Amino acid sequence: MSKVVIFGAGGRVGRAAVAEAVRRGHTVTAVVRDPGKYAELGASDAVTVVRGDVTDAESVATAAAGHDAAVNASVRLDLPAEEYFTAAARALVDGLGRAGVRRLLVLGIASTLETSPGVRVMDGPEFPDEYRVFSQGHVAEFELLRTAATELDWLMVVPPMDLNEQAEVTGRYTSAIGSLVGQGRISHQDLAVALLDEIETPRHHGVQWAVSH
């Protein structure tokens, strides 16, 4: 059994990750901006809900102290994507380093994956500009993590374009490094299975790891 801290635990992926971690017997610290809105997350004795800010290194270090691994499933749509995701990456590198946490999983976005060598989904001429701007936030986040001089063992886990509650829950997934894979669809629960698999038995490091049904 390990201790996992999950930032953005109030979102759909975050909730699924909390549930999967508890199902496997882990202890979870669920980090949200307003614990009063997510009291139900703490229904299990294995979950502690705390207030935190993933863009603040001190907040990250405080929440992550004593944990074995961290997941960042957070997102802010009210802030520019590049500003938010790079701020979170910097704070996680700093804060997790202070807390002694060595394993980090962050969520990516499928538009940054390659459709052919050197060509990403977001590079297509018909790809909407507003989505390209959001995708660039994850590109900047990946580059920041990739170039950071740190001992942090990080992985960007990238779900397919179709990530929703209606997808079939199978307990399985297929995967690839850096490129689109599978059916382009996965449930939040099966994405959480992939996340917890990589926490329990890390097999991928410092790459974009795409998962799908």
C-alpha positions as CSV (number, residue, x, y, z in Angstrom):
1,M,0.0,0.0,0.0
2,S,1.3,3.5,-0.8
3,K,0.2,7.1,-0.3
4,V,-0.9,9.0,-3.3
5,V,-1.6,12.7,-3.5
6,I,-4.0,13.7,-6.3
7,F,-4.2,17.4,-7.4
8,G,-7.5,18.3,-9.1
9,A,-9.2,15.5,-7.3
10,G,-12.6,17.1,-7.7
11,G,-12.7,16.7,-11.5
12,R,-13.9,13.6,-13.4
13,V,-10.5,12.1,-13.9
14,G,-9.4,13.1,-10.4
15,R,-12.4,11.4,-8.9
16,A,-11.9,8.3,-10.9
17,A,-8.2,8.2,-9.8
18,V,-9.2,8.6,-6.2
19,A,-11.7,5.7,-6.5
20,E,-9.2,3.4,-8.2
21,A,-6.5,4.2,-5.7
22,V,-8.8,3.4,-2.8
23,R,-10.0,0.2,-4.6
24,R,-6.4,-1.0,-4.7
25,G,-5.9,-0.3,-1.0
26,H,-3.9,2.9,-1.2
27,T,-4.2,6.0,1.0
28,V,-5.1,9.2,-0.9
29,T,-4.8,12.9,-0.2
30,A,-7.3,14.6,-2.5
31,V,-6.3,18.2,-3.2
32,V,-8.9,20.7,-4.3
33,R,-9.3,24.4,-4.2
34,D,-12.4,24.4,-2.0
35,P,-12.8,21.3,0.2
36,G,-16.3,22.4,1.2
37,K,-17.5,21.6,-2.4
38,Y,-16.1,18.1,-2.3
39,A,-17.0,16.6,1.1
40,E,-18.2,13.4,-0.5
41,L,-14.6,12.7,-1.7
42,G,-13.7,12.1,2.0
43,A,-16.4,9.4,2.5
44,S,-13.8,6.7,2.6
45,D,-11.4,6.5,5.6
46,A,-8.6,6.1,3.1
47,V,-9.1,9.6,1.7
48,T,-8.2,13.0,3.2
49,V,-9.5,16.0,1.4
50,V,-7.3,19.2,1.7
51,R,-7.2,22.6,0.2
52,G,-4.3,23.3,-2.1
53,D,-3.0,25.1,-5.1
54,V,-1.0,23.1,-7.6
55,T,0.6,26.3,-9.0
56,D,2.1,27.1,-5.6
57,A,5.3,25.2,-4.7
58,E,4.8,25.6,-1.0
59,S,1.2,24.3,-1.2
60,V,2.4,21.4,-3.3
61,A,5.2,20.5,-0.8
62,T,2.7,20.7,2.1
63,A,0.1,18.5,0.5
64,A,2.6,16.0,-0.8
65,A,4.8,15.5,2.3
66,G,5.0,11.8,3.2
67,H,3.5,10.5,-0.1
68,D,5.0,8.1,-2.5
69,A,3.5,9.4,-5.8
70,A,1.5,12.4,-7.2
71,V,-1.0,12.8,-9.9
72,N,-2.0,16.2,-11.5
73,A,-5.4,15.9,-12.9
74,S,-6.2,19.6,-12.5
75,V,-7.2,22.1,-15.1
76,R,-8.2,25.8,-15.1
77,L,-10.3,27.1,-18.1
78,D,-10.4,30.6,-16.7
79,L,-6.6,31.1,-17.2
80,P,-4.5,30.9,-20.3
81,A,-3.5,27.3,-20.8
82,E,0.2,27.8,-21.2
83,E,0.3,30.1,-18.1
84,Y,-1.6,27.5,-16.0
85,F,0.1,24.3,-17.1
86,T,3.7,25.7,-16.9
87,A,3.0,27.3,-13.5
88,A,1.7,23.9,-12.3
89,A,4.7,22.1,-13.7
90,R,7.2,24.5,-12.0
91,A,5.4,24.2,-8.7
92,L,5.2,20.4,-8.9
93,V,8.9,20.1,-9.7
94,D,9.9,22.4,-6.8
95,G,7.2,21.2,-4.3
96,L,7.5,17.5,-4.9
97,G,11.3,17.9,-4.7
98,R,11.0,19.5,-1.3
99,A,8.5,16.8,-0.1
100,G,10.7,14.0,-1.3
101,V,8.1,12.6,-3.8
102,R,9.8,11.0,-6.8
103,R,7.0,9.8,-9.0
104,L,4.6,12.3,-10.9
105,L,1.9,11.6,-13.4
106,V,0.4,14.5,-15.3
107,L,-2.4,14.4,-17.8
108,G,-1.8,15.5,-21.4
109,I,-4.1,16.0,-24.4
110,A,-4.4,13.9,-27.5
111,S,-4.0,16.8,-29.9
112,T,-0.3,16.9,-29.0
113,L,0.2,13.3,-30.2
114,E,1.7,12.5,-33.6
115,T,-0.4,11.2,-36.5
116,S,2.8,10.5,-38.4
117,P,6.5,11.2,-37.6
118,G,6.9,14.8,-36.7
119,V,3.3,15.7,-37.4
120,R,0.9,16.3,-34.5
121,V,-2.9,16.4,-34.5
122,M,-2.8,20.1,-33.5
123,D,-0.6,20.8,-36.6
124,G,-3.4,20.0,-39.0
125,P,-4.6,22.9,-41.2
126,E,-8.3,22.4,-40.1
127,F,-7.5,22.1,-36.4
128,P,-9.4,24.9,-34.6
129,D,-7.2,27.8,-33.4
130,E,-8.7,28.0,-30.0
131,Y,-8.0,24.3,-29.4
132,R,-4.5,24.8,-30.7
133,V,-3.9,27.5,-28.1
134,F,-5.1,25.1,-25.3
135,S,-3.0,22.3,-26.7
136,Q,0.1,24.5,-26.7
137,G,-0.3,24.7,-22.9
138,H,0.4,21.0,-22.6
139,V,3.3,21.2,-25.1
140,A,4.9,23.9,-23.0
141,E,4.3,21.8,-19.8
142,F,5.9,18.8,-21.4
143,E,9.0,20.8,-22.5
144,L,9.3,22.3,-19.1
145,L,9.3,18.9,-17.4
146,R,11.6,17.4,-20.1
147,T,14.2,20.1,-19.6
148,A,14.0,20.5,-15.8
149,A,17.2,19.5,-14.0
150,T,15.5,17.3,-11.4
151,E,15.4,13.7,-10.1
152,L,11.6,13.7,-10.5
153,D,10.4,10.5,-12.3
154,W,7.6,12.0,-14.4
155,L,5.2,10.8,-17.1
156,M,2.6,12.5,-19.1
157,V,-0.4,10.2,-19.5
158,V,-2.4,11.2,-22.6
159,P,-6.0,10.1,-23.0
160,P,-7.7,9.9,-26.4
161,M,-9.9,12.7,-27.8
162,D,-13.1,10.9,-26.6
163,L,-12.8,10.8,-22.8
164,N,-16.3,10.6,-21.3
165,E,-18.6,8.9,-18.8
166,Q,-20.4,7.1,-21.5
167,A,-17.4,5.0,-22.7
168,E,-17.5,1.3,-21.8
169,V,-15.7,0.4,-18.6
170,T,-13.5,-2.6,-19.4
171,G,-10.6,-2.4,-16.9
172,R,-8.2,-2.6,-19.8
173,Y,-6.5,-0.2,-22.2
174,T,-3.9,-0.2,-25.1
175,S,-1.0,2.2,-25.2
176,A,1.7,3.8,-27.3
177,I,4.5,6.3,-26.9
178,G,3.9,9.7,-28.4
179,S,1.3,8.7,-31.1
180,L,-2.4,8.1,-31.4
181,V,-3.5,4.6,-30.5
182,G,-6.5,2.3,-30.3
183,Q,-10.1,3.3,-30.8
184,G,-9.7,6.9,-29.7
185,R,-12.1,6.4,-26.8
186,I,-11.7,5.5,-23.1
187,S,-13.7,5.8,-19.9
188,H,-12.5,7.9,-16.9
189,Q,-12.4,4.7,-14.9
190,D,-10.1,2.9,-17.4
191,L,-7.9,6.0,-17.6
192,A,-7.6,5.8,-13.8
193,V,-6.6,2.1,-14.1
194,A,-3.7,3.2,-16.4
195,L,-2.7,5.9,-13.9
196,L,-2.6,3.5,-11.0
197,D,-0.8,0.9,-13.0
198,E,2.0,3.4,-13.6
199,I,2.1,4.3,-9.9
200,E,2.3,0.7,-8.7
201,T,4.7,-0.5,-11.4
202,P,6.4,2.4,-13.3
203,R,7.2,1.3,-16.8
204,H,7.3,4.6,-18.7
205,H,9.4,7.6,-17.9
206,G,9.7,11.2,-19.3
207,V,7.5,10.6,-22.4
208,Q,4.0,11.2,-23.6
209,W,2.3,7.8,-22.9
210,A,-1.0,7.6,-24.9
211,V,-3.7,5.3,-23.6
212,S,-7.0,4.3,-25.2
213,H,-9.5,1.4,-25.6
